[in-house]
């Protein structure tokens, strides 16, 4: 399927890709603020840098004069990053003022994003926060005294809920509240959590548990009526390689059938959620030849999807010697 992007989103993307003057792909050398957010494993990662015109006496009056970004990502990630930089430079904001930019502001600037791509706007806002935190440290600005909580240690503290994208409980809990996320699909669309192996959906302490703790034991319909919680399905998982082996090595036929089953039942459904697909072309020994299709065919993060999702899943569940090659 093709994503329905606004004309503004497509124009910002094309201008950036072709290096049109006034676009912002790149990195500032010795920046005054640097922040990163996202996961290279899923093809979405952003490094954001900015430079300020320093006020001689009051760092709170520093003004951002230049903003740049580097991103592994799709059309939405690039366009959202361009929007963020344009808003900051165009309004001549101080670093503190820039924190008022939300992911919804980015979506509005782009004249909308597909629901499955909202996480790209969240990634930009989070990278900006990290860069402002970095600037504050360099300039000796106490964000706490200003009543600003950047959540700088969230990813180092608390247990990891989504292992595929290394997202911790404090971070997911905060984003659920900030973005008013009420369902697991909404969480996945906004921050990618639960979008790969799916095992954190109903595991103990997983996404459904967090939703229940924050919003109550049942989900809520628009009319306010309570819906029962989904059952905990912790036993419905892909069995590991060791759990399924009955002794000895797999025959070539068993190996092929296992690869096909995993691709059909666990890998393709996840990729299809983002408009892509993958087709098994051939198997030679432990080398798996596949073709990425749909949105994945020309995505900047296709290589990351191939290695860190498809190949890793097959290695973990079938054979650690597997190598996946795109044809």
C-alpha positions in Angstrom: 0.0 0.0 0.0 1.1 3.6 -0.6 0.9 6.1 2.2 -1.3 9.1 1.8 1.1 11.9 2.4 0.1 15.6 2.1 1.6 17.6 -0.7 3.6 19.6 1.9 5.1 16.5 3.3 6.1 15.2 -0.1 7.6 18.6 -1.1 9.6 18.8 2.1 10.9 15.3 1.6 11.9 15.9 -2.1 13.5 19.2 -1.3 15.6 17.6 1.4 16.6 14.6 -0.6 17.8 16.7 -3.5 19.6 19.1 -1.2 17.6 22.2 -2.1 19.0 25.4 -0.5 17.3 26.1 2.8 16.9 22.4 3.8 18.5 21.0 6.9 20.0 17.5 6.4 23.5 17.5 7.9 25.2 17.9 11.2 26.6 21.0 12.9 30.2 20.8 13.9 30.8 21.5 17.6 27.1 22.2 18.2 25.7 24.0 21.1 23.0 21.4 21.5 23.0 17.7 20.4 20.3 15.1 21.0 19.4 11.7 19.7 16.3 9.6 19.7 15.0 6.4 18.0 16.3 3.0 17.1 18.5 2.1 14.2 17.2 -1.5 14.6 13.8 -0.4 13.2 15.3 2.1 10.7 14.1 5.1 12.6 16.8 7.1 14.4 17.4 10.9 14.5 20.4 13.0 15.5 19.5 16.7 16.0 22.0 19.5 16.4 21.6 23.2 16.8 23.8 26.3 17.1 22.8 29.4 19.1 23.7 33.1 19.1 24.9 33.4 22.7 23.6 36.2 24.9 26.5 37.9 26.6 25.0 37.7 30.1 21.9 35.6 30.2 22.0 32.1 28.5 18.2 31.9 28.7 18.2 34.6 25.9 20.4 32.5 23.6 18.6 32.2 20.2 18.8 29.2 17.9 20.2 30.3 14.6 20.8 27.0 12.9 19.3 23.5 13.2 20.4 20.3 11.4 19.5 16.6 11.5 20.7 13.2 10.4 18.1 10.5 10.2 17.7 6.8 9.3 14.1 6.8 8.3 11.4 7.1 5.7 9.6 10.0 4.0 7.8 10.9 7.3 11.0 11.0 9.3 12.8 13.3 6.9 9.8 15.6 6.4 9.1 15.8 10.1 12.8 16.6 10.8 12.6 19.4 8.1 9.5 20.7 9.7 11.1 20.8 13.2 14.1 22.7 11.9 12.0 25.1 9.9 9.8 26.0 12.8 12.8 26.6 15.1 14.8 28.7 12.7 11.8 30.6 11.3 10.5 31.7 14.7 14.0 32.5 16.1 13.3 30.6 19.3 15.4 30.3 22.3 16.2 26.7 23.3 13.7 26.9 26.2 11.0 28.3 23.8 11.7 25.5 21.4 10.5 23.0 24.0 6.9 24.3 23.4 7.0 22.6 20.0 5.1 19.3 20.3 4.8 16.4 18.0 1.3 17.6 17.1 2.7 20.9 16.0 5.0 19.0 13.6 2.0 16.9 12.3 0.1 20.2 11.8 3.0 21.8 10.0 3.1 18.8 7.6 -0.7 19.1 7.1 -1.2 15.6 8.5 0.6 12.3 8.7 -0.7 8.7 8.3 -1.5 7.3 11.7 1.1 4.6 11.4 3.8 7.4 10.9 3.0 9.5 13.9 6.0 8.1 15.7 8.2 10.1 13.3 6.9 13.4 14.7 7.4 12.0 18.2 11.0 11.2 17.4 11.7 14.8 16.4 10.2 16.3 19.5 12.1 13.8 21.7 15.4 14.5 19.9 14.8 18.3 20.4 14.3 17.7 24.1 17.6 15.8 24.4 19.4 18.6 22.5 18.1 21.3 24.8 19.1 19.2 27.8 22.6 19.0 26.3 22.7 22.8 25.7 21.5 23.5 29.3 24.4 21.4 30.6 26.9 23.3 28.6 25.5 26.7 29.5 25.0 26.0 33.2 21.2 26.4 33.0 19.2 24.6 35.7 16.1 23.2 34.0 14.8 22.0 37.3 14.7 25.5 38.6 12.6 26.5 35.6 10.2 23.7 36.3 11.3 21.8 33.2 11.7 18.0 33.3 13.4 16.7 30.2 13.4 13.1 31.5 17.0 12.7 30.5 17.6 9.4 32.4 14.4 7.6 31.4 16.2 5.3 29.1 18.8 4.4 31.7 16.3 3.8 34.5 13.5 1.4 34.9 13.1 -2.0 33.3 12.9 -2.4 29.6 9.3 -3.2 28.4 9.9 -3.2 24.6 13.1 -5.1 24.1 13.1 -4.8 20.3 13.3 -1.0 20.5 14.8 -0.7 24.0 12.0 1.4 25.4 11.7 1.5 29.2 8.7 1.6 31.4 9.1 5.3 32.5 9.4 6.5 28.9 6.3 4.5 27.7 4.3 5.5 30.7 5.0 9.2 30.1 4.2 9.0 26.4 0.9 7.2 27.1 -0.1 10.1 29.3 1.3 12.9 27.2 -0.2 11.6 23.9 -3.4 10.2 25.5 -2.8 6.8 24.1 -5.6 4.3 25.0 -4.8 1.2 23.0 -1.7 -0.9 22.1 -2.1 0.0 18.3 -2.0 3.7 19.3 1.2 3.1 21.4 2.8 1.3 18.4 1.8 4.1 16.0 3.1 6.8 18.3 6.4 5.4 19.6 6.9 2.0 17.9 6.7 0.1 21.2 5.4 -3.4 20.5 5.8 -3.1 16.8 8.3 -5.9 16.2 8.0 -9.2 18.0 4.7 -8.3 19.7 5.8 -10.2 22.9 5.4 -7.1 25.1 1.8 -6.6 24.3 0.3 -8.8 27.0 3.3 -9.9 29.0 3.4 -9.2 32.7 4.3 -5.5 33.1 3.8 -5.0 29.4 1.9 -2.5 27.3 -1.6 -3.7 28.3 -0.7 -3.7 32.0 0.6 -0.1 31.7 -2.6 1.0 29.9 -4.7 -0.7 32.7 -2.7 1.0 35.4 -2.9 4.4 33.9 -6.5 4.5 32.5 -8.1 1.8 34.8 -8.6 -1.9 34.5 -10.8 -1.6 31.3 -10.5 0.2 28.1 -13.0 3.0 27.5 -15.3 3.5 24.5 -16.0 7.0 23.2 -19.4 7.0 25.1 -17.6 6.3 28.4 -18.7 2.7 28.8 -16.0 0.3 30.1 -14.8 -2.5 28.0 -13.2 -5.6 29.6 -9.5 -5.9 29.5 -7.9 -8.2 26.9 -6.8 -11.5 28.3 -3.1 -12.0 29.1 -1.7 -14.1 26.3 1.8 -14.7 27.6 1.8 -18.3 26.4 1.1 -17.4 22.8 4.7 -16.8 21.6 6.9 -18.1 19.0 8.8 -21.1 20.5 12.5 -20.7 20.6 14.8 -22.9 18.6 15.9 -25.0 21.6 12.2 -25.5 22.6 11.2 -26.9 19.2 14.2 -29.1 18.5 13.6 -32.7 19.2 17.2 -33.7 18.9 19.8 -33.4 16.2 19.9 -30.9 13.4 16.9 -30.0 11.2 16.7 -31.7 7.8 16.7 -29.2 4.8 13.0 -29.8 4.4 12.3 -29.1 8.1 14.6 -26.1 8.0 12.8 -24.6 5.0 9.3 -25.2 6.5 10.3 -23.6 9.7 11.6 -20.5 7.9 8.5 -20.3 5.8 6.2 -20.6 8.9 8.1 -17.9 10.8 8.0 -15.5 7.8 4.3 -16.0 7.2 3.1 -16.0 10.8 5.4 -13.6 12.6 7.5 -11.5 10.2 5.3 -10.5 7.3 2.4 -9.4 9.5 4.6 -6.9 11.3 6.1 -5.5 8.1 2.7 -5.2 6.5 1.6 -2.9 9.3 4.0 -0.3 7.8 2.9 -0.9 4.3 5.7 -3.2 3.3 6.1 -6.9 2.6 8.7 -9.6 2.2 8.7 -12.6 -0.2 10.8 -15.7 0.3 12.8 -16.3 -3.0 15.2 -19.2 -2.2 17.0 -21.0 0.5 20.5 -22.3 0.1 22.0 -24.0 3.2 21.5 -21.3 5.9 21.3 -18.4 3.4 17.8 -17.0 3.0 17.1 -15.0 -0.1 14.2 -12.6 0.1 12.7 -9.7 -1.8 11.4 -6.6 0.1 8.3 -5.2 -1.4 5.8 -2.4 -1.0 6.9 0.5 1.3 10.0 -1.5 2.2 11.3 -1.7 -1.3 12.6 1.8 -1.5 12.8 2.7 2.2 16.0 4.2 3.6 15.8 1.8 6.5 15.3 -1.3 4.4 18.8 -2.6 5.3 18.1 -2.2 8.9 14.8 -4.0 8.7 16.5 -6.9 6.8 19.4 -7.3 9.3 17.9 -6.3 12.7 14.4 -7.6 12.4 14.1 -10.3 9.7 17.6 -11.9 10.1 17.6 -11.5 13.9 14.2 -13.1 14.2 15.2 -16.1 12.1 18.6 -16.4 13.9 16.8 -16.4 17.3 14.1 -18.8 16.3 15.5 -21.2 13.7 19.3 -21.2 13.4 22.0 -18.8 14.6 24.0 -19.3 11.4 21.2 -17.9 9.2 22.1 -15.0 6.8 19.4 -13.1 5.0 20.2 -11.6 1.6 18.0 -9.2 -0.4 17.6 -9.9 -4.1 
